Amino acid sequence: MSTYLYLQCDSHNPPLQSPHEVGQHLRNLPRIREEINQRQDLYRAHQGGYLGYESDYDSLFTRTLRTFLIQHPHCSLRIVDEYGDTHPLNPKEEE
């Protein structure tokens, strides 16, 4: 079953949500968390003009995720699904 996942930035008032989905299934959570954990590297690469993070093979989900991370490099983020449920950034918090 699909569960669309979005990023939400809580450092803005009101909170900002990614314009599109960053994943379609809960099994995408590890990939999303890994990208969030590497967002400083992504941001530095983007600032340096390195566009190697984007390729024609990246999915819309990945491009949306990376674009949002570049726009919010230091913000407090959360993962929310289409039902309004929040998923922790740390997988150990799910247990």
The first five atom37 places (N, CA, C, CB, O) and aatype in JSON, in Angstrom:
{
  "aatype": [12, 15, 16, 18, 10, 18, 10, 5, 4, 3, 15, 8, 2, 14, 14, 10, 5, 15, 14, 8, 6, 19, 7, 5, 8, 10, 1, 2, 10, 14, 1, 9, 1, 6, 6, 9, 2, 5, 1, 5, 3, 10, 18, 1, 0, 8, 5, 7, 7, 18, 10, 7, 18, 6, 15, 3, 18, 3, 15, 10, 13, 16, 1, 16, 10, 1, 16, 13, 10, 9, 5, 8, 14, 8, 4, 15, 10, 1, 9, 19, 3, 6, 18, 7, 3, 16, 8, 14, 10, 2, 14, 11, 6, 6, 6],
  "atom_mask": [
    [1, 1, 1, 1, 1],
    [1, 1, 1, 1, 1],
    [1, 1, 1, 1, 1],
    [1, 1, 1, 1, 1],
    [1, 1, 1, 1, 1],
    [1, 1, 1, 1, 1],
    [1, 1, 1, 1, 1],
    [1, 1, 1, 1, 1],
    [1, 1, 1, 1, 1],
    [1, 1, 1, 1, 1],
    [1, 1, 1, 1, 1],
    [1, 1, 1, 1, 1],
    [1, 1, 1, 1, 1],
    [1, 1, 1, 1, 1],
    [1, 1, 1, 1, 1],
    [1, 1, 1, 1, 1],
    [1, 1, 1, 1, 1],
    [1, 1, 1, 1, 1],
    [1, 1, 1, 1, 1],
    [1, 1, 1, 1, 1],
    [1, 1, 1, 1, 1],
    [1, 1, 1, 1, 1],
    [1, 1, 1, 0, 1],
    [1, 1, 1, 1, 1],
    [1, 1, 1, 1, 1],
    [1, 1, 1, 1, 1],
    [1, 1, 1, 1, 1],
    [1, 1, 1, 1, 1],
    [1, 1, 1, 1, 1],
    [1, 1, 1, 1, 1],
    [1, 1, 1, 1, 1],
    [1, 1, 1, 1, 1],
    [1, 1, 1, 1, 1],
    [1, 1, 1, 1, 1],
    [1, 1, 1, 1, 1],
    [1, 1, 1, 1, 1],
    [1, 1, 1, 1, 1],
    [1, 1, 1, 1, 1],
    [1, 1, 1, 1, 1],
    [1, 1, 1, 1, 1],
    [1, 1, 1, 1, 1],
    [1, 1, 1, 1, 1],
    [1, 1, 1, 1, 1],
    [1, 1, 1, 1, 1],
    [1, 1, 1, 1, 1],
    [1, 1, 1, 1, 1],
    [1, 1, 1, 1, 1],
    [1, 1, 1, 0, 1],
    [1, 1, 1, 0, 1],
    [1, 1, 1, 1, 1],
    [1, 1, 1, 1, 1],
    [1, 1, 1, 0, 1],
    [1, 1, 1, 1, 1],
    [1, 1, 1, 1, 1],
    [1, 1, 1, 1, 1],
    [1, 1, 1, 1, 1],
    [1, 1, 1, 1, 1],
    [1, 1, 1, 1, 1],
    [1, 1, 1, 1, 1],
    [1, 1, 1, 1, 1],
    [1, 1, 1, 1, 1],
    [1, 1, 1, 1, 1],
    [1, 1, 1, 1, 1],
    [1, 1, 1, 1, 1],
    [1, 1, 1, 1, 1],
    [1, 1, 1, 1, 1],
    [1, 1, 1, 1, 1],
    [1, 1, 1, 1, 1],
    [1, 1, 1, 1, 1],
    [1, 1, 1, 1, 1],
    [1, 1, 1, 1, 1],
    [1, 1, 1, 1, 1],
    [1, 1, 1, 1, 1],
    [1, 1, 1, 1, 1],
    [1, 1, 1, 1, 1],
    [1, 1, 1, 1, 1],
    [1, 1, 1, 1, 1],
    [1, 1, 1, 1, 1],
    [1, 1, 1, 1, 1],
    [1, 1, 1, 1, 1],
    [1, 1, 1, 1, 1],
    [1, 1, 1, 1, 1],
    [1, 1, 1, 1, 1],
    [1, 1, 1, 0, 1],
    [1, 1, 1, 1, 1],
    [1, 1, 1, 1, 1],
    [1, 1, 1, 1, 1],
    [1, 1, 1, 1, 1],
    [1, 1, 1, 1, 1],
    [1, 1, 1, 1, 1],
    [1, 1, 1, 1, 1],
    [1, 1, 1, 1, 1],
    [1, 1, 1, 1, 1],
    [1, 1, 1, 1, 1],
    [1, 1, 1, 1, 1]
  ],
  "atom_positions": [
    [[0.84, -1.17, 0.0], [0.0, 0.0, 0.0], [0.89, 1.25, 0.0], [-0.96, -0.01, 1.22], [1.91, 1.3, 0.69]],
    [[0.51, 2.22, -0.76], [1.25, 3.46, -0.84], [0.98, 4.34, 0.38], [0.9, 4.22, -2.12], [-0.14, 4.42, 0.88]],
    [[2.03, 4.98, 0.84], [1.93, 6.0, 1.88], [2.87, 7.12, 1.45], [2.3, 5.44, 3.32], [4.08, 7.03, 1.65]],
    [[2.32, 8.17, 0.88], [3.17, 9.25, 0.41], [3.83, 9.96, 1.57], [2.35, 10.25, -0.42], [3.2, 10.26, 2.59]],
    [[5.13, 10.23, 1.4], [5.95, 10.85, 2.44], [6.43, 12.21, 1.97], [7.16, 9.95, 2.8], [6.76, 12.41, 0.8]],
    [[6.46, 13.15, 2.9], [6.87, 14.53, 2.62], [7.88, 14.96, 3.68], [5.64, 15.49, 2.6], [7.93, 14.39, 4.77]],
    [[8.67, 15.97, 3.36], [9.5, 16.61, 4.36], [8.78, 17.87, 4.83], [10.92, 16.95, 3.81], [8.11, 18.55, 4.05]],
    [[8.95, 18.16, 6.1], [8.38, 19.38, 6.67], [9.47, 20.11, 7.43], [7.16, 19.07, 7.59], [10.19, 19.51, 8.22]],
    [[9.57, 21.41, 7.19], [10.53, 22.25, 7.88], [9.79, 23.0, 8.98], [11.23, 23.25, 6.9], [8.9, 23.81, 8.71]],
    [[10.16, 22.72, 10.23], [9.52, 23.34, 11.37], [10.22, 24.62, 11.81], [9.46, 22.37, 12.52], [9.81, 25.25, 12.79]],
    [[11.27, 25.01, 11.1], [12.0, 26.24, 11.45], [11.33, 27.48, 10.88], [13.43, 26.16, 10.96], [11.76, 28.6, 11.15]],
    [[10.31, 27.29, 10.11], [9.56, 28.4, 9.53], [8.18, 28.45, 10.16], [9.45, 28.26, 7.98], [7.66, 27.44, 10.63]],
    [[7.59, 29.64, 10.17], [6.27, 29.8, 10.75], [5.37, 30.44, 9.69], [6.32, 30.67, 12.05], [5.55, 31.61, 9.37]],
    [[4.42, 29.73, 9.17], [4.06, 28.35, 9.47], [5.08, 27.37, 8.87], [2.65, 28.04, 8.94], [5.84, 27.74, 7.98]],
    [[5.08, 26.13, 9.36], [6.0, 25.12, 8.81], [5.8, 24.97, 7.3], [5.79, 23.77, 9.51], [4.68, 25.07, 6.79]],
    [[6.89, 24.72, 6.6], [6.86, 24.52, 5.15], [6.95, 23.03, 4.85], [8.01, 25.29, 4.45], [7.7, 22.3, 5.49]],
    [[6.19, 22.6, 3.86], [6.22, 21.19, 3.47], [6.74, 21.1, 2.04], [4.81, 20.54, 3.59], [6.5, 21.99, 1.22]],
    [[7.44, 20.01, 1.75], [7.94, 19.81, 0.39], [6.76, 19.85, -0.58], [8.71, 18.45, 0.26], [5.67, 19.36, -0.26]],
    [[6.96, 20.44, -1.76], [5.84, 20.62, -2.69], [5.33, 19.31, -3.29], [6.25, 21.54, -3.79], [4.2, 19.22, -3.75]],
    [[6.19, 18.31, -3.27], [5.84, 17.0, -3.81], [6.32, 15.93, -2.84], [6.45, 16.78, -5.23], [7.02, 16.23, -1.87]],
    [[5.96, 14.7, -3.12], [6.37, 13.59, -2.27], [7.87, 13.34, -2.38], [5.6, 12.33, -2.64], [8.48, 13.56, -3.42]],
    [[8.46, 12.88, -1.26], [9.87, 12.48, -1.26], [9.99, 10.96, -1.2], [10.63, 13.13, -0.07], [11.1, 10.42, -1.24]],
    [[8.88, 10.29, -1.09], [8.82, 8.83, -1.08], [7.38, 8.4, -1.18], [0.0, 0.0, 0.0], [6.46, 9.18, -0.95]],
    [[7.2, 7.12, -1.55], [5.85, 6.63, -1.76], [5.49, 5.49, -0.82], [5.69, 6.18, -3.17], [4.32, 5.12, -0.71]],
    [[6.47, 4.93, -0.15], [6.23, 3.79, 0.74], [7.06, 3.97, 2.01], [6.59, 2.45, 0.03], [8.09, 4.64, 2.0]],
    [[6.6, 3.37, 3.09], [7.36, 3.43, 4.34], [8.73, 2.78, 4.18], [6.59, 2.73, 5.47], [9.66, 3.12, 4.92]],
    [[8.87, 1.87, 3.24], [10.19, 1.25, 3.0], [11.19, 2.26, 2.45], [10.06, 0.06, 2.03], [12.38, 1.98, 2.41]],
    [[10.73, 3.44, 2.02], [11.62, 4.51, 1.56], [12.23, 5.3, 2.71], [10.87, 5.45, 0.66], [13.14, 6.1, 2.48]],
    [[11.76, 5.1, 3.94], [12.25, 5.87, 5.08], [13.77, 5.77, 5.26], [11.57, 5.4, 6.35], [14.4, 6.8, 5.51]],
    [[14.4, 4.59, 5.14], [15.86, 4.55, 5.3], [16.6, 5.44, 4.3], [16.36, 3.13, 5.17], [17.57, 6.1, 4.66]],
    [[16.15, 5.45, 3.05], [16.79, 6.29, 2.02], [16.6, 7.77, 2.36], [16.2, 5.99, 0.62], [17.53, 8.57, 2.23]],
    [[15.41, 8.14, 2.78], [15.12, 9.53, 3.13], [15.97, 9.96, 4.31], [13.61, 9.72, 3.46], [16.56, 11.05, 4.3]],
    [[16.05, 9.11, 5.33], [16.86, 9.44, 6.51], [18.33, 9.58, 6.15], [16.7, 8.36, 7.59], [19.01, 10.48, 6.65]],
    [[18.82, 8.71, 5.29], [20.22, 8.78, 4.87], [20.5, 10.1, 4.15], [20.58, 7.58, 3.96], [21.52, 10.74, 4.39]],
    [[19.6, 10.51, 3.28], [19.77, 11.78, 2.56], [19.76, 12.94, 3.55], [18.66, 11.96, 1.5], [20.56, 13.87, 3.42]],
    [[18.86, 12.91, 4.53], [18.8, 13.98, 5.54], [20.11, 14.03, 6.31], [17.6, 13.76, 6.51], [20.64, 15.12, 6.57]],
    [[20.65, 12.88, 6.68], [21.9, 12.84, 7.42], [23.08, 13.36, 6.61], [22.18, 11.43, 7.87], [24.09, 13.78, 7.18]],
    [[22.97, 13.34, 5.3], [24.06, 13.81, 4.42], [23.77, 15.18, 3.81], [24.29, 12.8, 3.31], [24.44, 15.59, 2.87]],
    [[22.78, 15.88, 4.34], [22.37, 17.14, 3.71], [23.44, 18.21, 3.73], [21.14, 17.66, 4.37], [23.47, 19.05, 2.84]],
    [[24.33, 18.22, 4.72], [25.41, 19.21, 4.73], [26.35, 18.99, 3.56], [26.19, 19.16, 6.06], [26.8, 19.95, 2.94]],
    [[26.65, 17.73, 3.25], [27.49, 17.42, 2.09], [26.8, 17.85, 0.8], [27.82, 15.92, 2.05], [27.43, 18.41, -0.09]],
    [[25.52, 17.58, 0.72], [24.74, 17.97, -0.46], [24.75, 19.49, -0.62], [23.3, 17.44, -0.35], [24.93, 20.0, -1.72]],
    [[24.54, 20.19, 0.48], [24.51, 21.65, 0.45], [25.86, 22.22, 0.02], [24.11, 22.21, 1.83], [25.92, 23.13, -0.82]],
    [[26.94, 21.69, 0.59], [28.28, 22.17, 0.21], [28.57, 21.9, -1.26], [29.36, 21.49, 1.09], [29.14, 22.75, -1.95]],
    [[28.17, 20.74, -1.74], [28.38, 20.41, -3.15], [27.58, 21.36, -4.04], [27.98, 18.94, -3.43], [28.07, 21.82, -5.07]],
    [[26.37, 21.64, -3.64], [25.53, 22.57, -4.4], [26.14, 23.97, -4.42], [24.11, 22.61, -3.81], [26.17, 24.61, -5.46]],
    [[26.62, 24.44, -3.27], [27.23, 25.78, -3.18], [28.5, 25.85, -4.01], [27.54, 26.13, -1.71], [28.83, 26.91, -4.55]],
    [[29.19, 24.73, -4.12], [30.42, 24.7, -4.9], [30.2, 24.55, -6.39], [0.0, 0.0, 0.0], [31.16, 24.52, -7.16]],
    [[28.93, 24.47, -6.8], [28.63, 24.35, -8.22], [28.67, 22.93, -8.74], [0.0, 0.0, 0.0], [28.54, 22.71, -9.95]],
    [[28.85, 21.98, -7.85], [28.9, 20.59, -8.27], [27.47, 20.07, -8.4], [29.73, 19.71, -7.27], [26.74, 20.03, -7.42]],
    [[27.09, 19.69, -9.59], [25.72, 19.23, -9.83], [25.64, 17.72, -9.98], [25.16, 19.9, -11.07], [24.63, 17.2, -10.45]],
    [[26.68, 17.02, -9.6], [26.71, 15.57, -9.75], [25.69, 14.83, -8.9], [0.0, 0.0, 0.0], [25.47, 13.64, -9.09]],
    [[25.07, 15.53, -7.97], [24.05, 14.89, -7.15], [22.77, 14.64, -7.94], [23.75, 15.74, -5.92], [21.93, 13.83, -7.53]],
    [[22.62, 15.31, -9.05], [21.41, 15.15, -9.85], [21.77, 14.43, -11.14], [20.75, 16.52, -10.15], [22.76, 14.76, -11.79]],
    [[20.96, 13.47, -11.49], [21.17, 12.78, -12.74], [19.81, 12.49, -13.37], [21.98, 11.47, -12.54], [18.77, 12.61, -12.73]],
    [[19.85, 12.13, -14.62], [18.61, 11.8, -15.32], [17.95, 10.56, -14.72], [18.87, 11.58, -16.8], [16.77, 10.32, -14.94]],
    [[18.71, 9.78, -13.95], [18.19, 8.55, -13.4], [17.54, 8.74, -12.03], [19.29, 7.55, -13.29], [16.87, 7.83, -11.53]],
    [[17.73, 9.91, -11.43], [17.1, 10.18, -10.14], [15.59, 10.29, -10.32], [17.67, 11.46, -9.5], [15.11, 10.87, -11.29]],
    [[14.89, 9.74, -9.39], [13.43, 9.8, -9.45], [12.94, 11.18, -9.04], [12.8, 8.73, -8.55], [13.69, 11.97, -8.46]],
    [[11.7, 11.46, -9.34], [11.09, 12.71, -8.89], [11.17, 12.81, -7.38], [9.62, 12.8, -9.37], [11.37, 13.9, -6.84]],
    [[11.0, 11.68, -6.69], [11.08, 11.68, -5.23], [12.45, 12.15, -4.76], [10.79, 10.27, -4.67], [12.54, 12.99, -3.86]],
    [[13.5, 11.63, -5.38], [14.87, 11.99, -4.99], [15.15, 13.45, -5.31], [15.89, 11.08, -5.7], [15.75, 14.15, -4.49]],
    [[14.74, 13.91, -6.45], [14.98, 15.31, -6.82], [14.23, 16.25, -5.89], [14.54, 15.56, -8.28], [14.76, 17.28, -5.48]],
    [[13.0, 15.9, -5.54], [12.22, 16.73, -4.6], [12.9, 16.76, -3.25], [10.78, 16.2, -4.46], [13.03, 17.82, -2.63]],
    [[13.34, 15.6, -2.77], [14.01, 15.49, -1.48], [15.27, 16.34, -1.45], [14.36, 14.03, -1.17], [15.47, 17.13, -0.53]],
    [[16.11, 16.2, -2.45], [17.38, 16.93, -2.48], [17.18, 18.43, -2.64], [18.27, 16.41, -3.61], [17.9, 19.22, -2.03]],
    [[16.22, 18.83, -3.43], [15.93, 20.26, -3.6], [15.49, 20.87, -2.27], [14.84, 20.47, -4.67], [15.94, 21.95, -1.9]],
    [[14.62, 20.16, -1.55], [14.14, 20.67, -0.26], [15.3, 20.74, 0.74], [13.01, 19.77, 0.29], [15.4, 21.69, 1.51]],
    [[16.16, 19.73, 0.74], [17.3, 19.73, 1.67], [18.26, 20.88, 1.38], [18.05, 18.39, 1.58], [18.79, 21.5, 2.3]],
    [[18.49, 21.16, 0.11], [19.36, 22.29, -0.25], [18.75, 23.61, 0.2], [19.61, 22.31, -1.78], [19.47, 24.52, 0.61]],
    [[17.44, 23.72, 0.13], [16.77, 24.95, 0.53], [16.68, 25.11, 2.05], [15.38, 24.98, -0.06], [16.43, 26.21, 2.54]],
    [[16.88, 24.01, 2.79], [16.75, 24.03, 4.26], [17.94, 23.3, 4.9], [15.41, 23.36, 4.7], [17.76, 22.3, 5.59]],
    [[19.16, 23.81, 4.68], [20.35, 23.08, 5.12], [20.53, 23.03, 6.64], [21.56, 23.69, 4.51], [21.19, 22.11, 7.14]],
    [[19.97, 23.97, 7.37], [20.19, 24.03, 8.82], [18.89, 23.96, 9.61], [20.93, 25.3, 9.18], [18.89, 24.14, 10.82]],
    [[17.8, 23.72, 8.94], [16.49, 23.77, 9.58], [16.14, 22.47, 10.3], [15.42, 24.09, 8.54], [16.71, 21.41, 10.04]],
    [[15.19, 22.59, 11.19], [14.64, 21.44, 11.89], [13.6, 20.78, 10.98], [14.0, 21.87, 13.26], [12.59, 21.38, 10.62]],
    [[13.86, 19.53, 10.63], [13.0, 18.82, 9.7], [12.28, 17.67, 10.37], [13.8, 18.31, 8.52], [12.68, 17.17, 11.41]],
    [[11.2, 17.28, 9.73], [10.51, 16.05, 10.12], [9.96, 15.4, 8.85], [9.36, 16.34, 11.15], [9.8, 16.05, 7.82]],
    [[9.69, 14.11, 8.97], [9.1, 13.36, 7.88], [7.64, 13.14, 8.25], [9.85, 11.99, 7.63], [7.33, 12.61, 9.31]],
    [[6.74, 13.55, 7.36], [5.31, 13.36, 7.6], [4.72, 12.6, 6.42], [4.58, 14.73, 7.81], [5.23, 12.68, 5.3]],
    [[3.65, 11.87, 6.7], [3.01, 11.16, 5.61], [1.69, 11.82, 5.25], [2.78, 9.69, 5.99], [1.27, 12.8, 5.86]],
    [[1.06, 11.28, 4.25], [-0.17, 11.89, 3.74], [-1.31, 11.89, 4.76], [-0.62, 11.16, 2.49], [-2.3, 12.59, 4.58]],
    [[-1.17, 11.1, 5.82], [-2.2, 11.03, 6.86], [-1.9, 11.95, 8.04], [-2.34, 9.6, 7.35], [-2.67, 12.01, 9.0]],
    [[-0.77, 12.68, 7.96], [-0.4, 13.59, 9.02], [0.44, 12.96, 10.12], [0.0, 0.0, 0.0], [0.79, 13.62, 11.09]],
    [[0.77, 11.67, 9.96], [1.61, 10.99, 10.94], [3.06, 11.39, 10.73], [1.46, 9.45, 10.85], [3.52, 11.56, 9.6]],
    [[3.79, 11.54, 11.83], [5.2, 11.9, 11.79], [6.04, 10.64, 11.95], [5.54, 12.94, 12.88], [5.72, 9.76, 12.75]],
    [[7.13, 10.58, 11.19], [8.06, 9.45, 11.27], [9.41, 10.01, 11.73], [8.19, 8.71, 9.88], [9.92, 10.96, 11.14]],
    [[9.99, 9.42, 12.78], [11.22, 9.99, 13.35], [12.39, 9.96, 12.37], [11.6, 9.23, 14.6], [12.48, 9.1, 11.49]],
    [[13.27, 10.94, 12.53], [14.48, 10.98, 11.71], [15.45, 9.87, 12.11], [15.16, 12.35, 11.83], [16.25, 9.41, 11.29]],
    [[15.37, 9.46, 13.36], [16.22, 8.38, 13.86], [15.39, 7.1, 13.9], [16.79, 8.71, 15.29], [14.37, 7.06, 14.6]],
    [[15.78, 6.06, 13.16], [14.97, 4.84, 13.11], [14.82, 4.16, 14.47], [15.57, 3.87, 12.13], [13.86, 3.42, 14.68]],
    [[15.76, 4.38, 15.4], [15.67, 3.76, 16.72], [14.49, 4.3, 17.51], [16.96, 3.99, 17.5], [14.02, 3.64, 18.44]],
    [[14.01, 5.48, 17.16], [12.86, 6.06, 17.84], [11.55, 5.42, 17.43], [12.8, 7.54, 17.58], [10.52, 5.65, 18.07]],
    [[11.56, 4.61, 16.37], [10.34, 3.95, 15.91], [10.03, 2.71, 16.74], [10.47, 3.57, 14.45], [8.89, 2.26, 16.81]],
    [[11.04, 2.16, 17.36], [10.86, 0.9, 18.09], [10.05, 1.07, 19.35], [12.2, 0.3, 18.44], [9.81, 0.1, 20.07]]
  ]
}
